[in-house]
Amino acid sequence: MDAYLGIDVGSVTTKFAVLDGEGNLITSLYTRTLGRPIEVTQEGLRQIGRELRNGWEIKGVASTGSARQLIGVVVGADVVKNEITAHAVGALHYVPDVQTIIEIGGQDSKVIMLRDGIVTDFAMNTVCAAGTGSFLDQQAYRLHIPIEEFGLLALRSKTPVRIAGRCTVFAESDMIHKQQMGHRLEDILYGLCEALARNYLNNLCLGKEILGPVVFQGGVAANAGMVRAFEEALNTPVTVPPHHDVMGAIGAALLAREHMETNGDKPTRFKGWGVSEVEYETSSFECKGCSNLCEVVQIKIGREVLARWGGRCGKWEM
């Protein structure tokens, strides 16, 4: 039976999704990247491979996320796509009439505008962690709350306090101040959710027309407090689709299926499950060929260079 694999390797988490020929999810995996994208991808492939021994054959693979080029080389991806495209395709698969996508990951956030199923605009925030999953993780740890319970506790709030959410440092200082004043924990937590939703809308969505249906995906969509905060700020329902945490990987798998079907009988470049046992080595060097001083990354097996990227002129690309 034909299957298509999508891999979304982000700075904080790595996601895998395997779809059948009809676009139904067969299995998925959500794990921490831990600063080791190759090793985590290899371990994920081992787990996925064990689950798919029962007659499934990978016919196409796509990679996305911040480490998409690196992982595309490692696994032998047929398609390497940016996160905007992957998340849009994934959202359209579950909510065909979606017009606005809120996506908040571990260390960045995005807003994607679609009209008639086509991406017309987007914005990304990659310079500040305010409102992202890593910041919420940090605050949950500081308050000794399991991150899984953060949203449910926030929903108990009756009188949320106002938190300065424009900056992680100010937000944390404000939360500590509110604690010292004696405010209830749930009011502080929901106040933080409101602040982060406000910050997201005021920065990423400034000047953009937010139309429904609105879809919220990414790991932070699991936080029920954040979902309600967005609904109240936008005064519109916010849909959290099934498998919201692996939506980028699902979109990548759908792109792999489309690519392979378009190319007819062309075989996949997927290197097989054995790639999880190969020892890869990555390194970088500074090209001094011009004043740009590009940092070029390369990946090798032994002495064989598999790929290089990072240069602006394409001199080192292979």
KAMO-V215547 format. One record per residue. N is the residue number from 1. PHI is phi in radians with two decimals (none if undefined). PSI is psi as a letter, one per 40 degrees, with the letter a starting at -180 (* if undefined). Layout:
# KAMO-V215547
N/PHI/PSI
N/PHI/PSI
This chain:
# KAMO-V215547
1/none/h
2/-1.33/i
3/-2.48/i
4/-2.27/h
5/-1.89/h
6/-2.08/h
7/-2.20/h
8/-2.06/h
9/-1.84/h
10/-1.78/a
11/-1.24/d
12/-1.89/d
13/-2.25/i
14/-2.13/h
15/-2.14/i
16/-2.17/i
17/-2.51/h
18/-2.09/h
19/-1.99/i
20/-1.50/a
21/-1.13/e
22/-1.66/e
23/1.55/e
24/-1.47/i
25/-1.31/h
26/-1.54/d
27/-2.75/i
28/-2.56/i
29/-2.58/h
30/-2.22/h
31/-2.51/i
32/-1.43/h
33/-1.32/d
34/1.00/f
35/1.22/e
36/-2.28/g
37/-1.06/d
38/-1.19/d
39/-1.09/d
40/-1.19/d
41/-1.11/d
42/-1.10/d
43/-1.15/d
44/-1.09/d
45/-1.13/d
46/-1.06/d
47/-1.14/d
48/-1.10/d
49/-1.04/d
50/-1.12/d
51/-1.32/d
52/-1.81/e
53/-1.15/e
54/-1.45/f
55/1.54/e
56/-1.53/h
57/-2.16/h
58/-1.27/h
59/-1.76/e
60/-2.92/i
61/-2.36/i
62/-2.36/i
63/-2.10/i
64/-2.57/i
65/1.69/i
66/-1.17/d
67/-1.88/f
68/-1.10/d
69/-1.16/d
70/-1.03/d
71/-1.26/d
72/-1.03/d
73/-1.22/d
74/-1.08/d
75/-1.63/e
76/1.43/f
77/-1.29/i
78/-1.40/d
79/-2.38/h
80/-2.15/h
81/-2.21/i
82/-1.29/i
83/-1.16/d
84/-1.05/d
85/-1.09/d
86/-1.09/d
87/-1.19/d
88/-1.13/d
89/-1.10/d
90/-1.10/d
91/-1.13/d
92/-1.10/d
93/-1.13/d
94/-1.76/d
95/-2.27/g
96/-1.02/d
97/-1.77/e
98/-1.00/h
99/-2.09/e
100/-2.43/h
101/-2.03/h
102/-1.73/h
103/-2.23/h
104/-2.19/h
105/-1.87/a
106/-1.27/d
107/-2.33/e
108/-2.58/i
109/-2.45/i
110/-2.46/i
111/-2.22/h
112/-2.20/h
113/-1.79/h
114/-2.16/i
115/-2.37/h
116/0.99/f
117/1.37/e
118/-2.13/h
119/-1.21/h
120/-1.89/d
121/-2.87/i
122/-2.79/i
123/-2.58/i
124/-2.23/i
125/-2.06/h
126/-2.06/e
127/-1.76/e
128/-2.29/h
129/-1.55/e
130/-1.05/h
131/1.59/e
132/-1.58/i
133/-1.07/d
134/-1.14/d
135/-1.19/d
136/-1.13/d
137/-1.00/d
138/-1.08/d
139/-1.21/d
140/-1.09/d
141/-1.12/d
142/-1.12/d
143/-1.61/e
144/1.04/f
145/-2.07/h
146/-1.04/h
147/-1.02/d
148/-1.15/d
149/-1.70/e
150/-0.97/d
151/-1.12/d
152/-1.15/d
153/-1.13/d
154/-1.07/d
155/-1.20/e
156/-1.39/e
157/-1.13/h
158/-1.85/d
159/-2.33/g
160/-1.10/i
161/-1.53/i
162/-1.62/h
163/-1.93/i
164/-1.34/h
165/-1.83/e
166/-1.23/d
167/-2.48/i
168/-1.08/d
169/-1.14/d
170/-1.15/d
171/-1.09/d
172/-1.14/d
173/-1.08/d
174/-1.15/d
175/-1.09/d
176/-1.09/d
177/-1.06/d
178/-1.16/d
179/-1.09/d
180/-1.17/d
181/-1.39/e
182/1.75/e
183/-1.18/i
184/-1.19/i
185/-1.04/d
186/-1.14/d
187/-1.21/d
188/-1.21/d
189/-1.12/d
190/-1.27/d
191/-1.06/d
192/-1.16/d
193/-1.01/d
194/-1.09/d
195/-1.12/d
196/-1.22/d
197/-1.11/d
198/-1.07/d
199/-1.07/d
200/-1.06/d
201/-1.21/d
202/-1.31/d
203/-1.69/c
204/-1.24/d
205/-1.73/e
206/-1.06/h
207/1.40/e
208/-1.85/i
209/-1.56/h
210/-1.63/h
211/-2.00/i
212/-1.51/i
213/-1.17/i
214/-1.84/h
215/-1.97/h
216/-1.97/h
217/-2.41/i
218/1.74/i
219/-1.04/d
220/-1.21/e
221/-1.12/e
222/-1.28/e
223/-1.47/h
224/-1.10/d
225/-1.14/d
226/-1.18/d
227/-1.07/d
228/-1.13/d
229/-1.07/d
230/-1.18/d
231/-1.08/d
232/-1.24/d
233/-1.20/d
234/-1.62/e
235/0.97/f
236/-2.67/i
237/-1.10/i
238/-2.07/h
239/-1.62/h
240/-1.81/h
241/-1.28/i
242/-1.04/i
243/1.03/f
244/-1.01/d
245/-1.31/d
246/-2.04/f
247/-1.12/d
248/-1.11/d
249/-1.20/d
250/-1.10/d
251/-1.05/d
252/-1.11/d
253/-1.10/d
254/-1.14/d
255/-1.17/d
256/-1.11/d
257/-1.10/d
258/-1.08/d
259/-1.09/d
260/-1.23/d
261/-1.20/d
262/-1.19/d
263/-1.60/e
264/1.09/b
265/-1.58/e
266/-1.12/h
267/-1.27/i
268/-1.19/i
269/-1.56/e
270/-0.94/h
271/-1.44/e
272/1.61/i
273/-1.17/d
274/-1.14/e
275/-1.08/d
276/-1.21/e
277/-1.81/e
278/-1.43/i
279/-1.68/h
280/-1.77/i
281/-2.27/h
282/-1.96/i
283/-2.68/i
284/-2.52/i
285/-2.62/i
286/-1.70/h
287/-1.36/h
288/-1.85/f
289/-1.23/d
290/-2.72/a
291/-1.31/e
292/-1.18/d
293/0.88/f
294/-1.12/i
295/-1.59/h
296/-1.75/h
297/-1.78/i
298/-2.37/i
299/-2.20/h
300/-2.34/i
301/-2.03/h
302/1.10/b
303/-1.69/e
304/-1.49/h
305/-1.46/h
306/-1.50/d
307/-2.85/i
308/-2.37/i
309/-2.76/i
310/2.06/e
311/-1.38/i
312/-1.37/d
313/-1.63/e
314/1.49/e
315/-1.04/d
316/-1.73/e
317/-1.11/h
318/-2.76/*
